[in-house]
Amino acid sequence: MRTVQTIRIGDEGQVGAARRAVHRFSAPLGFSEEELAELDIVVQEIGTNAARYATGGGCLHWTLAPGDAPGVELFYWDKGPGIYDLDRAVSDGVSTSGSLGGGLGAIRRLMDEFDLYSTVRGTTRQLTRSRRTTHGTALLGRKWTDSANPRHVAQAVETARRTGLWSRPRPREEVNGDAYFMSTAGDQKMFAVIDGLGHGSGAHAAAQVALDSLAQWQGEPLDEVLLAVHHALRATRGAVMGACVVDSERGAFYYAGVGNVDVRVFNSVEPIRPIPNNGTLGVRLSAIRLWQYRWTEGATIVISSDGLSASWDINSYPGLLAKSPQLLAGVLLRDYGRDSDDATVLVVR
């Protein structure tokens, strides 16, 4: 599981700290001095905008870029007033902060991958009954070293085009009681989210046992897989889990789940909203129901633990489904993540 580092930027004094932290993280990856200077510019521009314009500041997150090629991923979000004209904002020469002059256009030019989503205060209120705020800006950027193997970079880009993932522990906890699993067996791909009961070390241990069991999957039906996980978890406090398999050869989607892990599928030819079984794997389990539907290429799957409030509505985010899966996962976690629990959002397209 990737480890994400985070810094909150509420004033211009914290911009330098963010720039130095990302620089220290990125230097051992093999970036040249010129590339590191470009990352410095990117973080400086993001941070200055956050300090000056984001109501209450924003959060900058950084981690390793996906795949085997050395690189860094930056993700920024805020709950500010939003950007009215995105096309103009990302044009070179347009300053969004009055600081560097290049604005978001410079960020897009200096990163290998760039995606941006913003909703303006007051434009989404009529689209949802939720009391949560859904306006603000989110930015995703990835940069690989010039020395990275081009084939590995291309593989990473393809993986990132199809999957997005955020998983973080409960605030102030050192370990994550949630986990996720992705694997391929022939024409089948499995995706799962596991939530160890409670949080902290006991939940983390249960989630790891579940992962070890899932690692043995070779294409067996999901009801058999969950039963095996149930037996493996008997010596732990238990966990809940939702798992799906996409079979591209048969054009089929399968789902089986136990406990409060939420799954939603968008842009499919038929409505897909399976219901998980009651119970806790490793503790109490009734007969497992295996749900089957037709699969549509290009559909989007969102699986989340209950650390993400289930009250979110995709209609509150016009255009977000067309964005990067990672951007979708991050915006949902920003707006609906619970501070009282571990939280995981897995998006598959």
Phi, psi and chi 1 to 4 in degrees:
 res  aa     phi    psi   chi1   chi2   chi3   chi4
   1 MET       -  135.2  -66.1  176.3   66.1      -
   2 ARG   -72.1  142.3  -66.2 -166.4  -60.1  168.1
   3 THR   -98.2  125.0  -60.0      -      -      -
   4 VAL  -104.8  129.5  178.1      -      -      -
   5 GLN  -100.9  146.5  -59.8 -174.2   46.0      -
   6 THR  -136.8  143.0  -60.2      -      -      -
   7 ILE  -138.2  136.1 -171.2  168.6      -      -
   8 ARG   -90.4  134.8  175.7  167.6  -72.1  -80.8
   9 ILE  -116.3  104.9  -57.0  174.0      -      -
  10 GLY  -111.1  -15.8      -      -      -      -
  11 ASP  -150.4  168.5   57.7   58.8      -      -
  12 GLU   -67.6  -20.2  -64.6 -160.9   26.7      -
  13 GLY   -67.0  -21.6      -      -      -      -
  14 GLN   -91.0   -7.7  -64.9  168.4  -43.6      -
  15 VAL   -65.5  -44.0  177.3      -      -      -
  16 GLY   -62.9  -38.5      -      -      -      -
  17 ALA   -63.5  -40.3      -      -      -      -
  18 ALA   -65.4  -42.7      -      -      -      -
  19 ARG   -62.8  -44.3 -173.6 -177.4   63.8 -111.3
  20 ARG   -67.0  -37.3  -69.1 -172.2  -66.7  -88.1
  21 ALA   -65.9  -44.5      -      -      -      -
  22 VAL   -67.0  -36.6  173.6      -      -      -
  23 HIS   -61.8  -47.1 -169.9  106.6      -      -
  24 ARG   -62.6  -38.7  -74.4 -166.1  -58.6  -90.8
  25 PHE   -67.3  -38.9  176.7   84.9      -      -
  26 SER   -83.3  -29.6  -55.8      -      -      -
  27 ALA   -56.4  -44.2      -      -      -      -
  28 PRO   -69.3   -9.2  -19.0   32.7      -      -
  29 LEU   -78.9  -11.5  -60.2  178.7      -      -
  30 GLY   105.7   13.1      -      -      -      -
  31 PHE   -68.8  143.4  -74.4  107.0      -      -
  32 SER   -73.4  168.7   66.8      -      -      -
  33 GLU   -61.3  -36.8  -72.1  -58.7  -44.2      -
  34 GLU   -65.6  -42.4 -179.2  179.5   -3.6      -
  35 GLU   -66.2  -39.4  -69.1  170.8  -44.6      -
  36 LEU   -63.9  -37.8  -70.6  171.7      -      -
  37 ALA   -64.2  -36.5      -      -      -      -
  38 GLU   -65.9  -40.5  -69.5  172.2  -12.9      -
  39 LEU   -63.3  -37.9  -79.5  170.6      -      -
  40 ASP   -58.6  -43.5  -71.8  -14.1      -      -
  41 ILE   -63.2  -42.6  -67.1  171.6      -      -
  42 VAL   -60.5  -49.1  167.2      -      -      -
  43 VAL   -66.9  -37.4  176.3      -      -      -
  44 GLN   -60.7  -44.2 -179.8   73.1   31.6      -
  45 GLU   -67.4  -45.3  177.5   65.0   17.8      -
  46 ILE   -59.8  -47.5  -68.6  172.6      -      -
  47 GLY   -65.6  -40.3      -      -      -      -
  48 THR   -64.5  -41.8  -57.6      -      -      -
  49 ASN   -61.6  -42.1  -82.9  -55.6      -      -
  50 ALA   -61.5  -45.8      -      -      -      -
  51 ALA   -67.4  -35.3      -      -      -      -
  52 ARG   -90.8  -30.9  -67.7 -173.5  178.7  178.8
  53 TYR  -123.2  -22.1  -66.4  101.6      -      -
  54 ALA   -81.6  119.6      -      -      -      -
  55 THR   -60.4  119.8  -53.6      -      -      -
  56 GLY    78.0    7.2      -      -      -      -
  57 GLY    82.8 -176.5      -      -      -      -
  58 GLY  -138.8  177.1      -      -      -      -
  59 CYS  -120.7  131.3  -74.1      -      -      -
  60 LEU  -108.0  128.9  178.3   65.5      -      -
  61 HIS  -118.4  145.1  -44.8  -92.7      -      -
  62 TRP  -144.2  147.7   63.3   95.6      -      -
  63 THR  -160.2  179.8 -174.5      -      -      -
  64 LEU   -69.3  141.7  -64.8  174.9      -      -
  65 ALA   -64.8  150.8      -      -      -      -
  66 PRO   -66.2  156.0   24.3  -33.7      -      -
  67 GLY    91.6 -172.2      -      -      -      -
  68 ASP   -92.0  -10.5  -63.4  -33.9      -      -
  69 ALA   -82.1  135.9      -      -      -      -
  70 PRO   -66.8  127.6   23.5  -31.3      -      -
  71 GLY  -173.6  175.8      -      -      -      -
  72 VAL  -126.9  145.2   63.7      -      -      -
  73 GLU  -115.8  130.6  175.7  179.5  -65.8      -
  74 LEU  -112.9  137.9  -58.4  178.5      -      -
  75 PHE  -138.3  125.9 -162.4  109.1      -      -
  76 TYR  -121.0  140.8  165.9   79.3      -      -
  77 TRP  -143.9  153.7   69.8   44.9      -      -
  78 ASP  -147.9  172.1   65.9   41.0      -      -
  79 LYS  -115.2   34.2  -56.2  -73.4  -71.9 -178.6
  80 GLY   -79.1 -166.5      -      -      -      -
  81 PRO   -72.5  -12.3   25.8  -34.7      -      -
  82 GLY    87.6  172.9      -      -      -      -
  83 ILE  -112.8  123.7  -59.7  171.9      -      -
  84 TYR   -71.5  -43.3  -78.2   90.7      -      -
  85 ASP  -123.6   91.5 -170.1  -18.5      -      -
  86 LEU   -65.1  -40.2  -75.4 -180.0      -      -
  87 ASP   -59.5  -43.3  -69.6  -22.5      -      -
  88 ARG   -69.7  -38.1 -178.8  175.5 -176.1  -85.5
  89 ALA   -63.8  -31.8      -      -      -      -
  90 VAL   -93.9    7.7  -62.3      -      -      -
  91 SER   -81.3  137.5  -61.3      -      -      -
  92 ASP   -60.1  140.7  -88.8  -27.4      -      -
  93 GLY    91.3   -6.8      -      -      -      -
  94 VAL   -99.9  117.9  175.6      -      -      -
  95 SER   -87.5  126.7  175.7      -      -      -
  96 THR   -91.9   -9.3   58.7      -      -      -
  97 SER  -133.1   -8.0   66.2      -      -      -
  98 GLY    78.2   11.2      -      -      -      -
  99 SER  -104.4  -63.1   55.3      -      -      -
 100 LEU   -98.5  -12.1  -61.7 -179.8      -      -
 101 GLY    82.9  -27.9      -      -      -      -
 102 GLY   -89.1  -21.0      -      -      -      -
 103 GLY    54.8 -148.0      -      -      -      -
 104 LEU   -67.4  -24.6  -65.2  171.4      -      -
 105 GLY   -61.8  -38.4      -      -      -      -
 106 ALA   -65.7  -40.2      -      -      -      -
 107 ILE   -61.5  -47.3  -62.2  173.8      -      -
 108 ARG   -59.4  -40.5 -179.9  174.7   63.6  175.0
 109 ARG   -70.9  -33.4 -177.9  163.1   34.8   83.0
 110 LEU   -87.9  -13.2  -66.4  173.0      -      -
 111 MET  -102.3  152.1  -59.3  -62.3  -78.5      -
 112 ASP   -75.8  -32.0  -65.4  -42.6      -      -
 113 GLU  -130.6  142.8  -75.7 -162.3   -0.4      -
 114 PHE  -149.4  133.6  173.9   85.3      -      -
 115 ASP  -146.0  145.9 -153.1   -5.5      -      -
 116 LEU  -142.4  138.8  177.7   68.5      -      -
 117 TYR  -140.5  137.0 -177.4   75.9      -      -
 118 SER  -150.8  135.2 -170.7      -      -      -
 119 THR  -120.1  140.8   47.8      -      -      -
 120 VAL   -93.1  140.6  178.4      -      -      -
 121 ARG   -51.7  128.1 -171.6 -165.7  -50.9  -88.8
 122 GLY    96.1  -11.2      -      -      -      -
 123 THR   -92.0  -15.0   60.7      -      -      -
 124 THR  -112.5   -3.8   60.7      -      -      -
 125 ARG   -58.7  -39.8 -176.1 -179.4  -58.4  -85.7
 126 GLN   -76.3   -8.0   70.8  -83.6   15.5      -
 127 LEU   -91.6   -7.8  -61.7  174.5      -      -
 128 THR  -152.1  151.6  177.4      -      -      -
 129 ARG   -92.6   -3.3  -65.3 -179.0  178.9  179.6
 130 SER   -63.3  144.0  172.0      -      -      -
 131 ARG   -85.0   -5.9  -65.4 -177.7  179.0  179.3
 132 ARG   -76.5  150.4  -69.3  176.4 -178.7 -105.4
 133 THR   -78.3  129.3  -59.1      -      -      -
 134 THR  -118.7   10.5   57.4      -      -      -
 135 HIS   -94.6  162.7   61.2   73.1      -      -
 136 GLY   135.3 -175.0      -      -      -      -
 137 THR  -125.3  142.0  -60.7      -      -      -
 138 ALA  -134.0  137.5      -      -      -      -
 139 LEU  -132.6  134.6 -179.7  153.1      -      -
 140 LEU  -122.9  130.7  170.4   66.8      -      -
 141 GLY  -141.0  143.1      -      -      -      -
 142 ARG  -131.6  142.3  -63.0 -171.9 -179.9  101.2
 143 LYS  -139.8  127.6 -171.1  176.5 -175.1   67.2
 144 TRP  -104.8  155.5  -76.3  -86.7      -      -
 145 THR   -68.2  152.4   66.9      -      -      -
 146 ASP   -63.1  -24.7  -78.4  -15.5      -      -
 147 SER   -84.6   -4.2   59.5      -      -      -
 148 ALA   -64.5  143.9      -      -      -      -
 149 ASN   -62.5  121.4 -175.0  -49.1      -      -
 150 PRO   -57.6  -34.4  -24.5   34.1      -      -
 151 ARG   -66.3  -40.0 -179.7  170.8   60.6   86.4
 152 HIS   -67.2  -37.0  -70.0  165.8      -      -
 153 VAL   -65.3  -43.9  172.5      -      -      -
 154 ALA   -61.5  -39.6      -      -      -      -
 155 GLN   -64.8  -41.2  -69.3  172.6  -16.6      -
 156 ALA   -64.6  -40.9      -      -      -      -
 157 VAL   -63.5  -41.1  170.2      -      -      -
 158 GLU   -65.9  -42.3  176.7   61.9   18.6      -
 159 THR   -61.9  -44.0  -61.6      -      -      -
 160 ALA   -66.8  -27.0      -      -      -      -
 161 ARG   -69.7  -24.2 -173.1  176.6   68.8   85.3
 162 ARG  -106.8  -19.5  -66.7 -174.7  172.7  -86.3
 163 THR  -135.1  146.9   57.0      -      -      -
 164 GLY  -136.8  147.0      -      -      -      -
 165 LEU  -152.2  130.8  175.7   71.7      -      -
 166 TRP  -130.4  128.5  -83.6   88.3      -      -
 167 SER  -144.6  121.6 -173.0      -      -      -
 168 ARG  -140.4  150.0   56.6  114.1  174.9  111.0
 169 PRO   -74.8  167.3   27.7  -33.9      -      -
 170 ARG   -57.3  136.9  177.9 -170.1 -178.5 -170.4
 171 PRO   -50.0  134.7  -28.8   35.8      -      -
 172 ARG    77.0    3.2  -66.5  175.1  -65.6  -79.3
 173 GLU   -92.9  144.8  -70.9  -77.8   -0.6      -
 174 GLU   -86.6  -25.5  -65.4 -175.0    0.6      -
 175 VAL  -123.3  155.7  -66.1      -      -      -
 176 ASN   -98.9  126.1 -166.3  -11.9      -      -
 177 GLY   -85.7   -4.1      -      -      -      -
 178 ASP   -96.8  159.5  -77.4    1.4      -      -
 179 ALA  -152.7  167.0      -      -      -      -
 180 TYR  -138.9  158.6   57.0   88.5      -      -
 181 PHE  -142.1  136.2  178.1   80.0      -      -
 182 MET  -139.6  131.1  -64.1 -177.3  -79.1      -
 183 SER  -156.1  160.4 -174.6      -      -      -
 184 THR  -126.3  137.3  -59.9      -      -      -
 185 ALA  -136.8  101.8      -      -      -      -
 186 GLY    64.0 -123.7      -      -      -      -
 187 ASP   -89.0    4.6  -65.2  -42.6      -      -
 188 GLN  -106.7  142.1  -61.0 -175.0   81.9      -
 189 LYS  -124.5  131.0  -63.1 -178.9 -175.6  -62.8
 190 MET  -108.8  140.5 -174.9 -155.3  -76.2      -
 191 PHE  -133.9  132.7  -52.8   94.8      -      -
 192 ALA  -144.5  150.0      -      -      -      -
 193 VAL  -122.5  130.1  167.4      -      -      -
 194 ILE  -117.0  139.0  -54.7  127.4      -      -
 195 ASP  -129.1  102.7 -177.7   -5.4      -      -
 196 GLY   -62.7  142.0      -      -      -      -
 197 LEU   -59.2  128.8 -149.2   60.6      -      -
 198 GLY    77.8 -140.6      -      -      -      -
 199 HIS  -154.6  177.9   45.6   80.1      -      -
 200 GLY    84.7 -163.0      -      -      -      -
 201 SER   -63.5  -37.4   58.7      -      -      -
 202 GLY   -65.4  -42.4      -      -      -      -
 203 ALA   -66.1  -40.6      -      -      -      -
 204 HIS   -61.6  -43.9  175.3   76.6      -      -
 205 ALA   -62.2  -41.8      -      -      -      -
 206 ALA   -64.1  -43.1      -      -      -      -
 207 ALA   -62.5  -37.9      -      -      -      -
 208 GLN   -68.1  -37.5  -64.0  -52.2  -57.6      -
 209 VAL   -63.0  -41.9  169.7      -      -      -
 210 ALA   -62.2  -40.9      -      -      -      -
 211 LEU   -62.1  -41.8  -75.7  178.4      -      -
 212 ASP   -61.1  -38.5  -69.4  -18.7      -      -
 213 SER   -68.6  -43.9  179.9      -      -      -
 214 LEU   -63.4  -29.1  -69.8  174.4      -      -
 215 ALA   -63.1  -15.5      -      -      -      -
 216 GLN   -87.5   -0.7  -58.3  175.2   42.6      -
 217 TRP   -63.9  130.4  179.1   68.7      -      -
 218 GLN  -129.0   24.9  -63.9  -65.0  -36.1      -
 219 GLY   108.1    7.7      -      -      -      -
 220 GLU   -65.2  153.4  -63.2   83.8    0.7      -
 221 PRO   -59.8  150.4  -23.0   33.3      -      -
 222 LEU   -64.5  -32.5  -80.5  176.4      -      -
 223 ASP   -64.9  -35.3   50.0   -9.2      -      -
 224 GLU   -69.1  -37.6  -64.7 -179.5   13.5      -
 225 VAL   -62.9  -46.4  171.3      -      -      -
 226 LEU   -65.6  -34.9  -95.3   66.8      -      -
 227 LEU   -64.8  -40.5 -174.8   59.2      -      -
 228 ALA   -64.3  -40.3      -      -      -      -
 229 VAL   -64.2  -40.4  172.5      -      -      -
 230 HIS   -56.9  -47.0  173.0   63.4      -      -
 231 HIS   -66.6  -39.2  -70.1  -51.5      -      -
 232 ALA   -64.9  -29.3      -      -      -      -
 233 LEU   -88.4    1.7  -74.5  170.7      -      -
 234 ARG   -60.5  -29.0  -73.1 -168.8  179.3  -81.8
 235 ALA   -87.9    5.4      -      -      -      -
 236 THR  -115.4 -178.0   72.6      -      -      -
 237 ARG   -75.8   -9.6   64.1  169.7   59.6  174.4
 238 GLY    98.5  170.7      -      -      -      -
 239 ALA  -156.7  162.8      -      -      -      -
 240 VAL  -111.2  158.2  -62.6      -      -      -
 241 MET  -157.4  144.4 -175.8  174.9   83.8      -
 242 GLY  -124.6  133.5      -      -      -      -
 243 ALA  -138.5  141.2      -      -      -      -
 244 CYS  -131.3  152.8   65.7      -      -      -
 245 VAL  -126.2  129.4  167.3      -      -      -
 246 VAL  -105.0  118.8  174.5      -      -      -
 247 ASP  -106.6  100.2 -170.6  -34.6      -      -
 248 SER   -69.3  -30.1   56.9      -      -      -
 249 GLU   -67.0  -42.8  177.7   68.5   20.3      -
 250 ARG   -91.9   -7.1  -65.4  177.7  175.0   83.3
 251 GLY    62.2   43.4      -      -      -      -
 252 ALA  -126.4  149.1      -      -      -      -
 253 PHE  -122.5  127.7  172.1   89.7      -      -
 254 TYR  -120.2  145.2  -56.4   93.5      -      -
 255 TYR  -143.5  140.3 -177.9   84.1      -      -
 256 ALA  -145.0  138.1      -      -      -      -
 257 GLY  -151.0  154.4      -      -      -      -
 258 VAL  -132.3  121.0  174.7      -      -      -
 259 GLY    90.8 -175.1      -      -      -      -
 260 ASN   -86.8   65.8   50.2   -9.1      -      -
 261 VAL  -107.4  127.4  171.4      -      -      -
 262 ASP   -94.7  137.1 -174.7   49.8      -      -
 263 VAL  -131.3  135.2   58.9      -      -      -
 264 ARG  -137.6  143.9  -52.8 -173.7 -165.0 -174.8
 265 VAL  -126.4  129.8 -178.3      -      -      -
 266 PHE  -116.4  151.2  -57.2   97.5      -      -
 267 ASN    63.6   35.1  -63.4  -27.8      -      -
 268 SER   -98.4  160.4   59.3      -      -      -
 269 VAL   -70.9  -23.8  -66.9      -      -      -
 270 GLU  -133.9  151.4   62.7  176.2  -33.6      -
 271 PRO   -58.9  133.3  -21.9   33.3      -      -
 272 ILE  -125.9  110.5  -61.2  177.6      -      -
 273 ARG  -150.3   72.9 -168.6   66.0 -166.3  -89.3
 274 PRO   -68.1  158.9   26.2  -33.7      -      -
 275 ILE  -113.4  128.6  -58.9  171.6      -      -
 276 PRO   -73.8  158.8   27.3  -34.2      -      -
 277 ASN   -72.7  150.8  -73.7   74.2      -      -
 278 ASN   -72.9  155.9  -68.0  -35.1      -      -
 279 GLY   125.9 -175.5      -      -      -      -
 280 THR  -139.0  124.0  -57.5      -      -      -
 281 LEU   -62.6  131.1  -67.1  169.5      -      -
 282 GLY    93.1  -12.7      -      -      -      -
 283 VAL  -123.1  -60.2  179.2      -      -      -
 284 ARG  -147.2  126.8  178.0  176.8   56.4   85.3
 285 LEU  -143.9  127.5 -178.3   65.1      -      -
 286 SER   -94.5 -173.1   57.3      -      -      -
 287 ALA   -59.2  135.1      -      -      -      -
 288 ILE   -90.5  128.7  -60.2  170.3      -      -
 289 ARG   -93.8  131.5  176.8  170.7  178.8  178.2
 290 LEU  -101.9  118.3  179.1   61.1      -      -
 291 TRP   -93.8  138.7  -61.0   77.0      -      -
 292 GLN  -132.4  136.0  179.5  177.6  -10.2      -
 293 TYR  -140.4  167.0  -56.3   87.6      -      -
 294 ARG   -73.6  144.3  -75.1 -173.2  -65.3  160.8
 295 TRP  -104.5  138.3  174.2 -113.1      -      -
 296 THR  -114.2  120.8  -54.5      -      -      -
 297 GLU   -60.6  133.9  -74.0  -61.7  -34.1      -
 298 GLY    96.0   -8.2      -      -      -      -
 299 ALA   -68.0  158.9      -      -      -      -
 300 THR  -118.9  126.9  -61.5      -      -      -
 301 ILE  -104.8  133.4  -52.1  166.6      -      -
 302 VAL  -123.5  116.9 -179.5      -      -      -
 303 ILE  -116.3  132.1  -47.1  174.1      -      -
 304 SER  -143.9  148.0   57.8      -      -      -
 305 SER   -77.5  172.1   68.2      -      -      -
 306 ASP   -77.8    6.0   69.1  -13.3      -      -
 307 GLY   -71.3  -11.9      -      -      -      -
 308 LEU  -106.6  119.4 -173.5   82.1      -      -
 309 SER   -56.2  135.0  168.5      -      -      -
 310 ALA   -78.5    4.0      -      -      -      -
 311 SER   -82.4    0.8   62.2      -      -      -
 312 TRP   -70.3  150.8   63.4  -85.6      -      -
 313 ASP  -133.0  121.3 -178.5   -6.9      -      -
 314 ILE   -61.8  -22.7 -161.4   62.4      -      -
 315 ASN   -68.9  -12.8  -67.9  -41.8      -      -
 316 SER   -77.3   -6.6  -59.6      -      -      -
 317 TYR  -129.2   73.0  -58.8   98.0      -      -
 318 PRO   -58.4  127.0   13.4  -23.1      -      -
 319 GLY    85.9   -7.6      -      -      -      -
 320 LEU   -69.3  -32.8 -175.9   56.3      -      -
 321 LEU   -62.0  -23.2  -85.6  175.9      -      -
 322 ALA   -84.0   -7.7      -      -      -      -
 323 LYS   -86.3  178.4  -65.6  -68.5 -174.5  176.2
 324 SER   -56.9  139.5  158.1      -      -      -
 325 PRO   -55.4  -34.9  -26.5   35.4      -      -
 326 GLN   -67.5  -36.3 -175.7   72.1   -9.8      -
 327 LEU   -66.7  -41.7 -159.0   61.4      -      -
 328 LEU   -60.4  -47.7  169.4   55.9      -      -
 329 ALA   -61.6  -42.7      -      -      -      -
 330 GLY   -66.9  -40.4      -      -      -      -
 331 VAL   -65.1  -40.9  168.4      -      -      -
 332 LEU   -63.2  -42.3  -68.8  178.7      -      -
 333 LEU   -67.1  -38.6 -173.7   63.6      -      -
 334 ARG   -57.0  -44.7  177.0 -163.8   69.8 -179.2
 335 ASP   -91.2  -27.1  -66.6  -13.8      -      -
 336 TYR  -127.0    6.1  -72.5   91.1      -      -
 337 GLY   -68.6  136.4      -      -      -      -
 338 ARG   -92.2  130.8  -58.5  179.0 -169.8  -88.3
 339 ASP   -75.1   -8.8  -71.4  -20.2      -      -
 340 SER   -90.8    2.7   58.4      -      -      -
 341 ASP  -154.1  164.2 -157.4   -3.7      -      -
 342 ASP   -64.0  155.6  -47.7  -52.7      -      -
 343 ALA  -144.2  136.5      -      -      -      -
 344 THR  -138.5  134.8  -62.1      -      -      -
 345 VAL  -129.6  121.8 -173.1      -      -      -
 346 LEU  -117.6  123.8  174.7   60.0      -      -
 347 VAL  -116.5  131.5  177.9      -      -      -
 348 VAL  -129.1  133.0 -179.4      -      -      -
 349 ARG  -127.7      - -177.2  170.1  -65.3  148.3
